[in-house]
Amino acid sequence: MTTSISRYRDDLEKLIKLGQEMQTDLHLRSLEEEGKLDKDLREVRKKIDRTFEKKYQHWYSETHALLRQLLPERITEFESLYLADPKRKTVDITSYKIQDWLMGMRATKSTLTGEKHFDDFAAVVMRFSMQLDILKSVEVRFESSLLDIRQVVQADLHDSELDGSQDLRKKGFLRAAGVVAGVVLEKHLSHVCHNHKIALHKKNPTISDYNDALKENNVLDVADWRFVQRLGDLRNLCGHNKETEPTEDQVAELINGVGKILKTLY
């Protein structure tokens, strides 16, 4: 458990540090435009020039993944600060988003005064500051709840169970190995549904039930849904089909596939 917590803390610290460097880049550019940069700050400015544009997409993707795991209730807000609404009718200070800036879209200028209709740079600075604050709020939650210990313990337990399944496979107990891997997959999918507040009304949901629910709620895309469906079919082959024996390759595919789901689906 200590290892898992340390990994999350390290990832969080790195993202906050990178975010602060990107924020400094924006701040120094603003000062430069106002003619307020002294010699020392100009040197710093040169070293981190355009860090925001160069690093944002990486920072956004990594932060999004971390939020999905640790603070899923803030995901929608975080996304809305970046993504431009494709249905918007006008672009102004309220509808201009970080995505617009990165794509090179700038505020139009008045034909009379030559001034921009709104401060696009200020809008980007404000929205990124809000995103960084959301990320920093994870740190507070992390320290106060120790990263939801139940979730970390469960992840470690699943890894241990999957190791047991792999051991059974190596010893030739293919059906048993497949059934154990299937149980791990089913429990993990149940936990993912819980994380995303997806309620299933069936008394004893199966892998297929969880898989369909996650797809219907846009947690899984079609390709991932089919991947889990394939794993469910392999699990059924091991547990229910007594006429056809599972092969070692099929069981290995099931175990490895479950391992991939544990590491990529939260």
N, C-alpha and C positions, 0 to 999 in steps of 0.2 A: 504493500500500500504506500509506503514511504516513497518508493521509486515513482509510482504513478503521480503522487502529489508533487514531487519535485519536478517532474517533467512538465506538468501543467504550469507550475509557478515559473519555471524557466521560460516557457513559451510566452507567458503573459508579460514577464519583465522585458523580454526582447522586443515584443510588439509595442509596448508603451515607450520604450527607449527610442525605437525607430519613429514612432508617431510624434514624439517630442522633437526629434531632429527635423522632421518634415514641417512641423509647426513653426520651428525656429526659422527655417528657410522662408516660409511665407511672411513671418513677422519682419525679417530683415529686408525682404523685398519691399515691404510696405514702408519701412523707415527710409530705404534708399530713394523711393519715389518722393518722399517728403523732404529729402535732403538732410536727414538726421543721422546719417551713418558716420561714425568717427573712424579713424584709421584701423583700429583693432577690429571693429565690427566689419569693416570692408574685407579684411582678410578672412574672417569667418564666413562671410557671405560668399566669397569665391570658392571656398572649400566645399560648401554644401549647395552650390548653385543648382537650382532645378531639382533638388532632391524630392520635392513633392511630386512632380510629374514622373520622375524616374522610378520612384518606389511605391507610388500609391496603389497600383493594381495588385502588387504582391502583398502589401500591407492589408488591403481590403479583403483579399481572399483568405489570408491567414486569420485575420481578426474575425471574419464571418464564421469560419469553421470553429473558432474558439467560442464565440458567442452561442453558436448552435449547441455546443456541448455544455456550456456553463451558465448561460443566461439567455435561453431561447425566447423569453418573453420580450426581449429588446431587439430581436432580429428585424422585425418589420420597420421599426423606427430607424434603425441603423441603415437599412436598405433605402428607405425613402429619402435620406439625405444625399445619397449618391445617384439613384436612378431617376432619370427624367420621365415624366408622365407622357406616354405617347399620345394621349388623348387631349393634352392641353391645347388651348386655342391661342394663347398668347404666352410669350416668354418675358417675365418681369422678375423683380427681386424675390417674389414669393415662389415662383415656379422654376427659376434657374437652379440647376443642380451641379454637383461636382462632375458628373458624367459629361455635361455640356462643356465645361471648362477643358477637360482632358481631350475632348474631341475637337477643340479649337474654336468652338462657338463663343462669340463675344457679343456683348450688348451693342445694339445699334446706336448710332449717334443722331442727334437732332440736326436736321438740315439748316436750322436757323442759327443755333449756337455752336454746333460742332461738338457738344458735350454728350456723353453717353446717357441714355435714358435711365440707367441704373448702374450701380457700382458692382459689376460682376465679380471682381476680385474679392471684394468685401463679403459677398455672398458665399464664395467658396471658403474663405477663411472661417466664417461663422459656422458653416455646415461641417467642416472638418473638425473644428474645435468641439462641436457637439458629439461627433463620432468618437473622438478621442476621450471625451468625458464618459461616454457609455462604456468604452473599454476599461477605463480606470475604475468604473463602478464594479467591474468584475473583481478587482483586487480587494475591494471592501467585502464583497460577498464571500470571496475565497477565504479570507482570513477569519470571518465571523462564523462560517459554517464548515470550515475545513473541506471545502469542495464537495459537500454532500457525501459524507463518508460511505453511506449505503451504496451509492453509485460506484464509487471506486472499488469497494470490497467486491461488489457484484462482478465488475469487470475482471478483477483478478481471479475470482472464483471460476468464471467462465473459461478463462485461459487455462486454469488448472484442469478443469473437466475436459477441455479439448485435448490437452496433453495426455490425459487418461485414454481418450478415444484413439489417439495416435498409437499409443502403446498396445492397445487391444488389436489394432490393425496389424502391427508388426508381428504379433504373436499368432496371427491367423484367425482371430475371432472377428470376422468381417461384419456379420450381422450386428453383433453387440457394439462394435465400434461405430457403425452407422447410426444405430439407435441413440447412442450417447451423444453423438454430434448433432443429431436431430433435436434432441431435448435442449441442448445448448442454444441452437438456433431459435427454437420456439420461445424460450425464455428471454432471449435477447430481443426478439421482435416485439414481445409483450412489453418489455421495458422501453423500447423506442416509442411504441404507441402511448405509453404513459407519459413520456417526456413531451410528446407533442399534443397531449390532452385529447387523444383519440379514444373514444369509448366504444367497445364492442359489446353488443347486447347478447351475443351467444354465450351460453353457460360455459362451454369448454372449447374455446377457439383453437383452431389448428394453424399450422404454418401458413396454409393457403388463406385462411381468414385474415390473419395479421397482414400478410403480404398485400392482399386486395385493399384492405383498409388504408394502408400506407400509400398505396398508389392513388386511391381515390382522394386522399387529402394532400396530394402533391409532395409527399415526402420522398417517394421513389418515382423515378421516371420509368418509361416502358422497358428500357434495356435492363435496368436494375431489377425491376419487377420480374422479368423473364429469368434473370439469373437466380433470384430467390426461388422462383417456381421450379426451376431445374433442380435446385438443392432439395426442395420439398419432395419432388418425384423420386430422387435418389434415397431420401430418408424412408419413403413409403416402400420402396423396393427392399430395403433392409428389414423393415419392421412388419410388413404385411404380406408381401408377395412370397408365398412359400414354394411356388412352383419354379421360380427362377432365382438362382443364387447370385448375389451381387459379386462382381469381380473386385479384385484388389484395387484396380485403377478407378473404378467407380466410387469405392469407399474413400480412396485418397482424394478424389475430386470433391467429394462431399465435405470432408474434413478441412481441406484447404479453402474451399469456398466459404465455409462457416467462419474460418479464421479471418478471411478478407472482410466479411460482413461485420464482424466484431470490431474491426479497426477502422471502418469507413462509414458505418451507419450508426447515428446516435439519436 
